[in-house]
Amino acid sequence: MNYGKKSVSRKRNSLISRTAMMGKRAHVSFIRVLFAVLITICVVVGCVGIGAFRGIIDNAPDVNDIDISPLGYATFLYDGDGNQLRKLTAPSSNRLPVSIDQIPVDLQHAVVAIEDERFYEHNGIDVRGILRAFVKNITSGNLSEGASTITQQLLKNNVFTNWTKESTWLERFTRKIQEQYLAVEVEKKINNKDVILENYLNTINLGAGTYGVQAAARKYFNKDVWDLNLSESATLAGITQNPTQFNPIEHPEENAKRRKEVLDHMIAQGYITQAQYDEVLNDDVYSRIQAAQIENSETENTVYSYFEDELIDQVINDLMNIKGYTRTQAQNLVYSGGLSIYTTQDSAIQKILDEEYADPSNYPDYVQYALDYALTVKNPQGEEVNYSKEMLELYFQNEDPEFDLLFDSQEEGQSYVDRYKESILADGSTVVAERVSFAPQPQSSMSVIDQHTGYVKAIIGGRGEKTASLTLNRATDTTRQPGSTFKILSTYAPALNEKGMTLATTFEDEPYNYPDGSPVNNASRSYNGTTTIRKAIQNSINVVAVKCLEEVTPELGLQYLDNFGFTTLAHGTEADRDADGTVWTDANLPLALGGLTNGVTNIELCAAYAAIANSGNYIEPLYYTKILDHNGNVLIEKTSAGRSVIKESTAWLLTSAMEDVVTQGTGTACQLDNMTVAGKTGTTDAYNDLWFVGYTPYYTCAVWSGFDNNEKLPEDARNFHKNLWKKVMTRIHEGLPDKDFDMPASVEKLSVCAETGLLPRAGCPIITEYFDIGDVPTDECDQHFYGYSDYDNSDMTEHTTEEGIYNSDGTQTDNTDDNTGDNTGDNTGDNTGDNTGDNTGDNTGDNTDNTGDNTGGDDGGDNGGDNGDNTGGDDGGDSSGGDAEE
């Protein structure tokens, strides 16, 4: 290198030359501009970032408005004694809340150790955890490492509930920022780690459809969470990261690995000792889990009972009508609102009904099966098409016009289903959904009500196995013709209550026609002449009922039925117009015999008779007494408030007459050995529907039998419903003291003429009858007077047990052959040996050929003396004019 004088001089000149100076200055200026631009960009980016961050924060939910508690809880049903009947849950609400004090410390520590080891130290976000996760994700290239705290996870599950629907990175980033911000704010506001941990442990998904540690403890170990040991606690703590993968029922090996990881964290963080660690690893917890599943499967019934079906429907309707919820809101509240619903069901009585209805010996030997069918297919054009049982029936009626949906076996029915389905799929259609079920026939339903409170104690909506929830309930959903059970409610109740008639009022039982000329037929196809209302009730005489309603008027009868709580009657309004434009009304004479447009339900008929048993006061059937919300506050409370339909005296008089139905009339098959009974039978004209509704001083019970498709019941299937009623009510009343129905002070007993119902005079056939004190007869009989005018009523009141005839000399004819009060072998009006006047042996109604015809009442030939001629007396054949027969 040249360091000479000239060389140095040249170098100096080049450095201080103008050109060089200009280049240096330009370079320096560029650097300054670049720096300024960078600073500007940073400022702008920073401002934008701060603005964006502020916008995200500002759009976050207000900490004062959020609720960190779990969103769904299971609803529980309790019986009348407070015992749990069932747990109702939506798919994400199988959750049973517990307090932090009820959760074992080992379980708390296990969850904290594996999920958020600095939970008790941080303020809602774990900065160290975030940095650790960031470094690990960068170095591994896997973004699976997270750093969410328990507080953040709680917010994610209970506040940011739409996180599963996030589809972009920006949405996830926004939610994460808001989540972290709120976590800090929540911890600052609550300032209690136990509250946060309690809500978290009640929230988390722990697999197998369970949410929260209590539901999980019940599911996996069949015990409460406070009874869990360390091994079981670690098992649960290991599930929450992946509830499917670590489900200890389905994947015990995977859960075991995760449980060991939980224990590793616990020992590293000082929560357990080495000895505890070793003991847990040697515990065969998974065998206990499998054993618990077997035990649960044996006791768990996932199909709702008929009572529960109706209860749920009632609760949803009440939440809508009383509280103003929409149907969707009401359903959500029932299945995930954590309600406590206290029902009126008596589990002991319900068990009796269930057992008797499950006993095959209580039904006719010959069983048929009714098909219920529905099919949905997708045709080659991609359209979904629905097919019903009615369409199947029409399909086969093209081959056989007599084809119906009744089969002698389920296999026979299935063969028709297979043929029908094959014809539908022949064009290449594919099955989307299919439902096939068979119900044994004839069917039956029953309901039991405590008449004093209106509490529905038990119902059963059909015989045969109940295979699904919220299905057809024949006790509450199905309407059927009530037959002669309606005579009491539509006719005799208003007649006695406000029309001045009494049980001694007489009508002529004789050939009679409706206004259109069609005849009113008695079940016996015979007539009995002068007949009292008591005898007409006892022997279910149709002509007397129709004549009586004619005087009462069908309009008043219909009004009484409305007051008795029936909701399915036709009133001739626009609501009763059918598809053809015809407007229907039940205000006509066949109403006396239960001839209705639509029919009635079992439960409403039972409630109407319960009103009579309750001294004339109707109470709407109650399925529950109160509903509590998740916090224990009363949401709805039901009371036994009723309304008076008939006077107390009217109710007792009807009860007295219906006691005769059971002791010597058409309901003798329903006598109880251990209890006083009053009731009424009912049979429609072609034996499509058979009823008995009866009550004791304790309970009212209604039973129905018939075919679902409304076919005629065969002769050997016309009494099994009475057998069911008797068996059920006998068992219900075991241990209860027998007692009479209390006669009110407004009822008076008096002897009257049997044929006129008036005060007797010389020559009158005498009966003792009960009267409302306002309807006691004051006029004397004018049909049997033979010149004896010194009648003294006090002389007559001694004759209180039997009918008699007073002669002109004031003496009573000995009527030893008269069977009033003892009707064995005696048809209505067929008192062979009962001498009206001086006609010895002449039977009122001239019905001598029917001696013994009604023995056995409604049971048709069941007892001696009835050679089947009257087929049960109560069970008449076809009735012209469409009237429903007894």
CORZI-V906181 format. One record per run of one state. SS is the DSSP state (@ for helix, = for strand, . for the rest). FROM is the first residue (numbers start at 1). LEN is the number of residues. If there is no record, write none. Layout:
BEGIN
ss=SS from=FROM len=LEN
ss=SS from=FROM len=LEN
END
This chain:
BEGIN
ss=. from=1 len=4
ss=@ from=5 len=11
ss=. from=16 len=2
ss=@ from=18 len=41
ss=. from=59 len=14
ss== from=73 len=1
ss=. from=74 len=1
ss== from=75 len=4
ss=. from=79 len=5
ss== from=84 len=5
ss=. from=89 len=6
ss== from=95 len=1
ss=. from=96 len=4
ss=@ from=100 len=3
ss=. from=103 len=2
ss=@ from=105 len=11
ss=. from=116 len=11
ss=@ from=127 len=14
ss=. from=141 len=9
ss=@ from=150 len=9
ss=. from=159 len=4
ss=@ from=163 len=3
ss=. from=166 len=3
ss=@ from=169 len=22
ss=. from=191 len=2
ss=@ from=193 len=11
ss=. from=204 len=1
ss== from=205 len=1
ss=. from=206 len=5
ss== from=211 len=1
ss=. from=212 len=1
ss=@ from=213 len=9
ss=. from=222 len=3
ss=@ from=225 len=3
ss=. from=228 len=2
ss=@ from=230 len=8
ss=. from=238 len=14
ss=@ from=252 len=17
ss=. from=269 len=5
ss=@ from=274 len=8
ss=. from=282 len=3
ss=@ from=285 len=15
ss=. from=300 len=6
ss=@ from=306 len=16
ss=. from=322 len=5
ss=@ from=327 len=10
ss== from=337 len=1
ss=. from=338 len=2
ss== from=340 len=4
ss=. from=344 len=3
ss=@ from=347 len=11
ss=. from=358 len=2
ss=@ from=360 len=3
ss=. from=363 len=5
ss== from=368 len=11
ss=. from=379 len=5
ss== from=384 len=5
ss=@ from=389 len=9
ss=. from=398 len=8
ss== from=406 len=2
ss=. from=408 len=2
ss=@ from=410 len=16
ss=. from=426 len=4
ss== from=430 len=12
ss=. from=442 len=1
ss== from=443 len=8
ss=. from=451 len=4
ss== from=455 len=6
ss=. from=461 len=19
ss== from=480 len=1
ss=. from=481 len=4
ss=@ from=485 len=14
ss=. from=499 len=7
ss== from=506 len=4
ss=. from=510 len=3
ss== from=513 len=1
ss=. from=514 len=5
ss== from=519 len=1
ss=. from=520 len=9
ss== from=529 len=4
ss=@ from=533 len=6
ss=. from=539 len=3
ss=@ from=542 len=11
ss=. from=553 len=1
ss=@ from=554 len=10
ss=. from=564 len=7
ss== from=571 len=1
ss=. from=572 len=2
ss=@ from=574 len=3
ss== from=577 len=1
ss=. from=578 len=5
ss== from=583 len=1
ss=. from=584 len=1
ss== from=585 len=1
ss=. from=586 len=3
ss=@ from=589 len=5
ss=. from=594 len=6
ss== from=600 len=1
ss=. from=601 len=1
ss=@ from=602 len=12
ss=. from=614 len=3
ss== from=617 len=2
ss=. from=619 len=3
ss== from=622 len=1
ss=. from=623 len=1
ss== from=624 len=5
ss=. from=629 len=5
ss== from=634 len=4
ss=. from=638 len=5
ss== from=643 len=2
ss=. from=645 len=3
ss=@ from=648 len=17
ss=. from=665 len=3
ss=@ from=668 len=3
ss=. from=671 len=7
ss== from=678 len=6
ss=. from=684 len=5
ss== from=689 len=7
ss=. from=696 len=4
ss== from=700 len=7
ss=. from=707 len=8
ss=@ from=715 len=3
ss=. from=718 len=2
ss=@ from=720 len=13
ss=. from=733 len=14
ss== from=747 len=7
ss=. from=754 len=5
ss== from=759 len=1
ss=. from=760 len=5
ss== from=765 len=8
ss=. from=773 len=7
ss== from=780 len=1
ss=. from=781 len=12
ss=@ from=793 len=4
ss=. from=797 len=7
ss== from=804 len=3
ss=. from=807 len=5
ss== from=812 len=2
ss=. from=814 len=34
ss=@ from=848 len=3
ss=. from=851 len=6
ss=@ from=857 len=3
ss=. from=860 len=20
ss=@ from=880 len=3
ss=. from=883 len=4
END
